[in-house]
Amino acid sequence: MNHDEPHAHLPATLLLGDIEVRRLGYGAMRLPGKDVWGEPDDPARARAVLKRAVDLGINLIDTSWYYGPLVSNRLIAEALHPYPKDLVIATKLGGKRLPDKGWAPFIRPEELRKGCEEDLRSLKLDRIDVVHLRYMPTDVPFAESLDAMIAMQQEGKIRHIALSNVPVALILEALNKTPVVAVQNLYNVHGGGGFLAKVTHAEVESPDAVLALCEERNIAYLPFFPLVVGNLGQHSGVSEVAKKHGKSPAQIGIAWLLARSKVMLPIPGTSSVEHLEENWAARGIALSAEDMALIARG
Ligand SMILES: NC(=O)c1ccc[n+]([C@@H]2O[C@H](COP(=O)([O-])OP(=O)(O)OC[C@H]3O[C@@H](n4cnc5c(N)ncnc54)[C@H](OP(=O)(O)O)[C@@H]3O)[C@@H](O)[C@H]2O)c1
């Protein structure tokens, strides 16, 4: 398997601290059942997606103990443990699930610690390579949550700290205390805001200023909802460019992100081997300035 076939928008890899990863990861949030809740209809299919991801050359998987809860992580361990040496598993702390399938903050120091223990146990790891502090505005000061992350890093449970759902001010506040290897915020062909950001409470002030800061500081930017949750076909610019290249809207959405910035590292989610392969192949699509402009127009 050649993992290093042409990458239309270089670089082909990025550094997360001292770890090199290919510039397209896999988001494991689509592995559990509907609404990111409970078991998938076909767990063998979910494990096949994970195995194929590694086989293709993907060496970054984004997950969290609260997907399922504890379903994505268990499937990852079942499919891939003992893990390939170069596989990076990134997790998120700061959220939890409610019995009604809702999402809620879990961001107090003792809650972050509990989440980290759940990740370590369910992923069968002694240390997690990259852990995002997934911020949600609450009555807990950001500094308190960040200090808890730094303490867990000093204890050897976390290798590198990353942030998620954060504006420029919080990234700068964090950088005063610790290196930050990645920022994971909502971003796709619609930019970093819009309807999807609003309904998912993922709105962050000045999303493009966050991306610019990541470029300036060489921080990887992991756009979540890179495929607009599977709705890229409704974007007229994307559809037009997809037709022109003979590619799918999802592939054009990924190619656009890779061309948009050198620090962009998309983590599309899928429960399908076919979609996974299609998404991986998008790395080879070269978009022209004209294509980029057409997509930017909407
Ligand atoms: N930090 C955060 O707060 C946060 C929030 C949300 C997500 N995330 C992370 O970001 C990752 C990506 O986000 P996401 O999975 O929610 O959304 P997404 O990647 O924008 O879209 C995933 C959806 O697109 C569909 N899809 C995937 N590939 C496709 C293709 N080639 N053609 C057509 N449809 C396709 C999938 O359906 P199929 O299963 O049928 O392929 C799935 O429903 C997540 O998995 C998670 O790791 C982080």
The ligand as a MOL file (V3000), in Angstrom:
LIG
                    3D

  0  0  0     0  0            999 V3000
M  V30 BEGIN CTAB
M  V30 COUNTS 48 52 0 0 0
M  V30 BEGIN ATOM
M  V30 1 N -14.7350 19.0150 18.9720 0
M  V30 2 C -16.0200 18.9180 18.7980 0
M  V30 3 O -16.8050 19.5530 19.4850 0
M  V30 4 C -16.5590 18.0400 17.7160 0
M  V30 5 C -17.8970 18.1490 17.3270 0
M  V30 6 C -18.3350 17.3420 16.2990 0
M  V30 7 C -17.4740 16.4450 15.6950 0
M  V30 8 N -16.1940 16.3300 16.1180 0 CHG=1
M  V30 9 C -15.2280 15.4020 15.4660 0
M  V30 10 O -15.1900 15.7230 14.0780 0
M  V30 11 C -15.4360 14.5520 13.3020 0
M  V30 12 C -16.1310 14.9230 12.0110 0
M  V30 13 O -17.4140 15.4440 12.2630 0
M  V30 14 P -18.7440 14.6350 11.9600 0
M  V30 15 O -18.4290 13.1980 11.7650 0
M  V30 16 O -19.6980 14.9900 13.0190 0 CHG=-1
M  V30 17 O -19.2770 15.3360 10.6430 0
M  V30 18 P -18.7700 15.3420 9.1230 0
M  V30 19 O -17.4400 14.7100 9.0070 0
M  V30 20 O -18.9790 16.7070 8.5960 0
M  V30 21 O -19.8670 14.4300 8.4060 0
M  V30 22 C -20.0780 13.1040 8.7460 0
M  V30 23 C -21.3080 12.6600 7.9800 0
M  V30 24 O -21.0260 12.7000 6.5980 0
M  V30 25 C -21.3270 11.4450 5.9810 0
M  V30 26 N -20.2520 11.1510 5.0410 0
M  V30 27 C -18.9550 10.8630 5.2980 0
M  V30 28 N -18.2590 10.6770 4.1660 0
M  V30 29 C -19.1390 10.8380 3.1520 0
M  V30 30 C -19.0230 10.7500 1.7480 0
M  V30 31 N -17.8530 10.4850 1.1420 0
M  V30 32 N -20.1560 10.9760 1.0010 0
M  V30 33 C -21.3370 11.2520 1.5910 0
M  V30 34 N -21.4970 11.3480 2.9320 0
M  V30 35 C -20.4020 11.1390 3.7110 0
M  V30 36 C -21.3460 10.4310 7.1070 0
M  V30 37 O -22.3130 9.4470 6.8210 0
M  V30 38 P -21.8520 7.9050 6.6050 0
M  V30 39 O -21.6190 7.3750 7.9860 0
M  V30 40 O -23.0180 7.2950 5.9090 0
M  V30 41 O -20.6220 7.9370 5.7690 0
M  V30 42 C -21.7570 11.2620 8.3230 0
M  V30 43 O -23.1470 11.2910 8.4630 0
M  V30 44 C -16.2770 13.6830 14.2350 0
M  V30 45 O -16.3000 12.3500 13.8050 0
M  V30 46 C -15.6080 13.9270 15.5500 0
M  V30 47 O -14.4420 13.1260 15.6670 0
M  V30 48 C -15.7230 17.1280 17.1150 0
M  V30 END ATOM
M  V30 BEGIN BOND
M  V30 1 1 1 2
M  V30 2 2 2 3
M  V30 3 1 2 4
M  V30 4 1 4 5
M  V30 5 2 4 48
M  V30 6 2 5 6
M  V30 7 1 6 7
M  V30 8 2 7 8
M  V30 9 1 8 9
M  V30 10 1 8 48
M  V30 11 1 9 10
M  V30 12 1 9 46
M  V30 13 1 10 11
M  V30 14 1 11 12
M  V30 15 1 11 44
M  V30 16 1 12 13
M  V30 17 1 13 14
M  V30 18 2 14 15
M  V30 19 1 14 16
M  V30 20 1 14 17
M  V30 21 1 17 18
M  V30 22 2 18 19
M  V30 23 1 18 20
M  V30 24 1 18 21
M  V30 25 1 21 22
M  V30 26 1 22 23
M  V30 27 1 23 24
M  V30 28 1 23 42
M  V30 29 1 24 25
M  V30 30 1 25 26
M  V30 31 1 25 36
M  V30 32 1 26 27
M  V30 33 1 26 35
M  V30 34 2 27 28
M  V30 35 1 28 29
M  V30 36 1 29 30
M  V30 37 2 29 35
M  V30 38 1 30 31
M  V30 39 2 30 32
M  V30 40 1 32 33
M  V30 41 2 33 34
M  V30 42 1 34 35
M  V30 43 1 36 37
M  V30 44 1 36 42
M  V30 45 1 37 38
M  V30 46 2 38 39
M  V30 47 1 38 40
M  V30 48 1 38 41
M  V30 49 1 42 43
M  V30 50 1 44 45
M  V30 51 1 44 46
M  V30 52 1 46 47
M  V30 END BOND
M  V30 END CTAB
M  END
